[in-house]
Amino acid sequence: MRSFARDRSGAGLVEFALTMPILVLMLSGIVQFGMLYATQNDLMNTAREASRRLALGDLSVAQTPGWIRSRLLETSEEVHVDVDPPSEAAGDDMFTVTIALPAASVIAFDPFGLFAGRQIDVQVSVLDEKGG
């Protein structure tokens, strides 16, 4: 019995088997956080470019959602785009572009359901430079 207690062959394999799932989950979390961050950055840049084109008159309010979806090809069906034009009645001279995307569409592996029902939202407002 004492020789069995001192025998350490296979101890490294057992330790590896116990720690590997935790390491894989941590690595997966890091990669998925990076994917979320990159997607949010892409949405923000697209919203900025669209709002800038609206302000200069290069795009109309009706053309903007299609233009945005063409820039976000891989997620275009799930993207919600809202364009708020300037309102003369309210004395507003700002274009506001809002883009929303379900976070679950970006995440490849969500074993705990942390991203179910959550969205990545970006909003950009710019001054109407064409003056009406």
N, C-alpha and C positions, 0 to 999 in steps of 0.2 A: 504494500500500500504506500509506503514511503517513497518508493521509486516512482510511482505514478504522480505523486504530489510534486516531485522535483523535475519531472519531465516537462520541458518548456517548448518542445517541438510543436509547431502549429499555433503558438500564442500570437505571433505576428499576423497570421491569417485571420484569427478571430478578432483582433483589434482592428484590422483593416475592414473586415465585414461590418463591424459595429460603427465605425466612423465614416465610411464611404457614403451612406445615404444622406447624412447630415452635410457633408461636403458638396455632394451633388445638388442638394436643395439650395445651399448658399450660392453656389456658382450659377445655378439657374436663376435665382433671384437677382443677382448682379446683372446678368445678361438681359433679363426682361426689364429691369429698371432702365438700362441703357436703351432698349428698344422704345420704351415709353417716352423717355426724354428726347430721343431723336425724332420720334413722331410728333411730339408737341412742338419741337423746334421747326419741323417741316410745315406743320399747320400754321404756326405763327408767321413764318416767312411768306407763305402763300397768302395769308390774310393781309399782311403788310403790302405785298405787291398788288393784290387786287384792289385794296382801298386806295393805293396811290394811283393806279390806273383809272379808278372811278373819279378821283379828285381832279385828274388832268383831263378827263373826258375821253380817254382811250377806250373805256368800256362803259356800257350802259348798265343800269341796275338789272335789267332782264338778262343780259349776257353774262353777268358775273358768276352766278352759280355754276353754269356750264364750264366757264373758264377755270374756276377753282377745281371742279371735278376732273378736268382734263390734266391738271397739274398733280393730282393725287390719284393716279391710275389704280394703284393696288387696293385702295380702300374707297373707291368712288361711290359704290352703291350704299355704303353705310354712313357716308358723310352727310351731316345736316348743315346747310348753308342758309344764313339769314342776312339779307342786305337791307339796311335801314337808310333810305336817302334823306337828304336835308328836308326839313319841314318849314316852309315859310310861315305857316300859321303859328308855329311855336317859336319862331325866331331862331331856329336851329340852322346852322350852316355846316354841319358835320355829316360825313358818310360814316356809317358804322358797319363793319363786316364781322359777323360771328360765325365761327366754324366749330361744330361739335362732332366728335367721333367716339363711339363706344370703346372703352379701354379693352374690353374683352376681344375686340377684333384685332388688336395689336399683340396681345399676350398669347403665346403658343401653348403654355402649360400653366394652368392655374388650379393646383390640386386642392386648395383650401377655399376657393371661391372668393378671393379677396377683391377681384375686379369685376365681379358680376354686378351689373346695374350702374357702374361708374362710367363717367365720360371724361374725355379730354376736351376741354373748352378753351378756345382762344377768342379774343375780341380786340379789334383794332378800330380806332376812330381817327379820321383825318379831316382837315378843313377842306371844304369845296373850293378849289383854286380856280375853277373856270367861271365862278360867279353866277351860278344859276343853272 
